Structures are given as C-alpha cells and as structure tokens.
Amino acid sequence: MLVSSITNYLMYNFGVYIDTEMVGNAFDSNTREALDLATFSGIVWVLLTGIIPALLIVFAKIKYQKFGK
C-alpha cells in the first residue's frame, strides 16, 4: 500500500508513468535525490492514502466463521 501510494502521488502530481526502467533507476538513486521529491503535500498524500489505510488493515479484527454460516 505504501509503494502504491508513493507511485500514485508521483504519477498524479508529476505526470510521470512508472515503468520497470524507472523502478531500476529508483534503486540506483541516492537518499539526497529521493529527498528532493519529498514535499509537505507528498508526505500528507502518503499518510492519508498509504499509512493510515495500511494501519487500518493491520489492526482490523477478523472474525472467522465456518463457510456455511
């Protein structure tokens, strides 16, 4: 969910298309390059669309029942 949230932010706000070559370039970049893209709106975006939903899924209580009920 976090990766999806980050890529959604980049695609929506910068108009880029994330492909396999861009993923490879992301692993080759350093921390300074990655932090250049970190903005307040980006942090809020990832918080609202990635971190909070992920926490809701992690802490959701699932009640298991037999299939027939």
trRosetta pair geometry for C-beta under 8 A, 3 or more apart (Angstrom, degrees):
i j d omega theta_ij theta_ji phi_ij phi_ji
1 4 5.6 -55 -146 40 31 113
1 5 6.2 35 154 -23 65 106
1 50 5.3 153 136 -148 86 68
1 53 5.9 -143 -173 93 146 108
1 54 4.4 -177 69 -75 141 101
1 57 7.4 159 -34 16 153 143
2 5 5.6 -54 -148 34 31 113
2 6 6.4 28 155 -16 65 105
2 46 7.0 43 -150 -166 75 104
2 50 4.5 89 -112 179 51 126
2 51 6.9 49 -99 -71 96 64
2 54 6.4 -7 -48 -47 85 153
3 6 5.8 -54 -148 37 32 109
3 7 6.2 25 157 -12 66 108
4 7 6.0 -58 -142 42 28 105
4 8 6.1 33 156 -23 64 109
4 50 7.0 167 70 -106 76 99
5 8 5.7 -54 -146 35 27 114
5 9 6.5 30 154 -20 62 104
5 45 7.0 163 174 134 97 83
5 46 4.9 114 130 -130 124 64
5 49 4.5 157 -128 103 107 95
5 50 2.9 -95 2 -63 163 114
5 51 7.7 -97 48 -20 172 60
6 9 5.8 -53 -153 32 31 112
6 10 6.5 26 153 -14 65 106
6 46 5.9 24 -77 -104 71 117
6 50 7.0 32 -33 -71 69 158
7 10 5.7 -54 -146 39 36 110
7 11 6.0 32 157 -17 69 109
7 18 4.9 -44 -151 -21 115 164
8 11 5.9 -57 -142 41 28 108
8 12 6.0 20 162 -14 65 113
8 45 7.8 -153 95 161 97 119
8 49 6.7 -94 76 127 142 149
9 12 6.1 -62 -141 41 24 104
9 13 5.8 -8 174 8 64 118
9 42 5.4 102 168 -136 147 81
9 45 4.6 117 -101 116 121 146
9 46 6.4 -51 -31 -59 147 81
9 49 7.8 164 -55 57 96 136
10 13 6.7 -68 -129 50 19 91
10 14 5.3 -29 -170 30 61 121
10 16 5.7 -42 149 53 95 116
10 18 6.8 84 88 -61 126 113
10 37 7.3 3 -101 -177 102 140
11 14 7.2 -54 -98 55 11 81
11 15 7.4 44 -174 -120 45 13
11 16 5.9 -103 -105 69 52 65
11 17 6.8 59 -124 -100 101 37
11 18 6.2 -78 -67 -13 108 99
13 41 7.6 142 -109 113 153 125
13 42 7.5 -111 34 -85 163 90
13 45 8.0 -109 -31 -56 134 167
16 22 7.3 133 157 -120 124 158
17 22 7.9 172 100 -12 55 149
18 22 5.2 -121 -144 79 58 140
18 23 6.9 73 179 -55 95 85
19 22 5.4 99 50 10 61 101
19 23 7.4 -116 107 -5 35 91
20 23 5.6 -51 -150 33 37 114
20 24 6.6 39 152 -18 66 103
21 24 5.7 -53 -153 36 34 113
21 25 6.5 34 150 -18 65 105
22 25 5.5 -52 -146 38 36 113
22 26 6.4 44 151 -27 65 100
23 26 5.6 -48 -151 27 33 115
23 27 7.0 29 152 -14 62 101
24 27 6.0 -56 -155 35 34 107
24 28 6.6 27 149 -14 66 110
25 28 5.5 -61 -148 41 37 111
25 29 6.4 45 153 -35 69 100
26 29 5.9 -45 -148 18 32 114
26 34 7.7 76 -158 -93 82 105
29 33 4.2 -104 -176 78 116 140
29 34 6.0 132 113 -48 123 85
30 33 5.4 101 57 9 67 101
30 34 7.4 -133 104 -1 38 92
31 34 5.6 -60 -150 40 36 110
31 35 6.0 32 156 -19 71 109
32 35 5.8 -57 -144 39 29 109
32 36 6.8 43 153 -33 61 98
33 36 5.8 -44 -157 16 33 117
33 37 7.8 24 151 -10 58 99
34 37 6.3 -61 -169 33 40 105
34 38 7.1 46 139 -31 67 103
35 38 5.1 -42 -151 18 50 121
37 42 6.8 125 145 -100 76 174
38 42 5.8 -139 -145 80 43 135
38 43 6.6 51 -170 -56 89 96
39 42 4.5 97 51 6 76 105
39 43 7.1 -142 92 -6 40 85
40 43 5.8 -54 -149 35 31 110
40 44 6.4 29 154 -16 65 106
41 44 5.7 -53 -146 39 33 111
41 45 6.1 41 152 -26 65 106
42 45 5.4 -49 -145 33 32 116
42 46 6.4 27 158 -14 65 105
43 46 6.0 -55 -147 39 30 106
43 47 6.2 33 152 -22 64 109
44 47 5.5 -55 -146 37 31 115
44 48 6.1 18 161 -10 67 111
45 48 6.3 -66 -147 43 23 101
45 49 5.9 -20 171 19 64 116
46 49 6.7 -70 -123 56 22 84
46 50 4.7 -29 -168 31 64 130
46 51 6.4 61 139 -17 76 99
47 50 7.1 -26 -63 52 8 84
47 51 5.0 -33 -134 37 47 122
47 52 6.3 55 161 -22 63 99
48 51 8.0 21 -15 44 17 84
48 52 6.0 -8 -133 21 31 129
49 52 7.9 30 -25 44 11 96
49 53 6.8 -7 -173 1 32 126
50 53 6.6 -74 -147 42 10 100
50 54 6.2 6 163 -17 56 116
51 54 5.8 -61 -147 37 26 111
51 55 6.3 24 157 -17 64 107
52 55 5.8 -55 -147 37 31 110
52 56 6.4 34 154 -21 64 105
53 56 5.5 -52 -147 35 35 115
53 57 6.5 35 155 -18 66 102
54 57 5.8 -54 -151 35 33 110
54 58 6.3 32 152 -20 66 107
55 58 5.6 -52 -143 36 34 112
55 59 6.1 6 166 4 68 112
56 59 6.6 -70 -139 51 23 91
56 60 6.3 46 156 -53 62 98
57 60 5.7 -35 -147 -1 29 119
65 69 4.7 -98 160 71 125 122
66 69 5.1 85 64 1 85 105
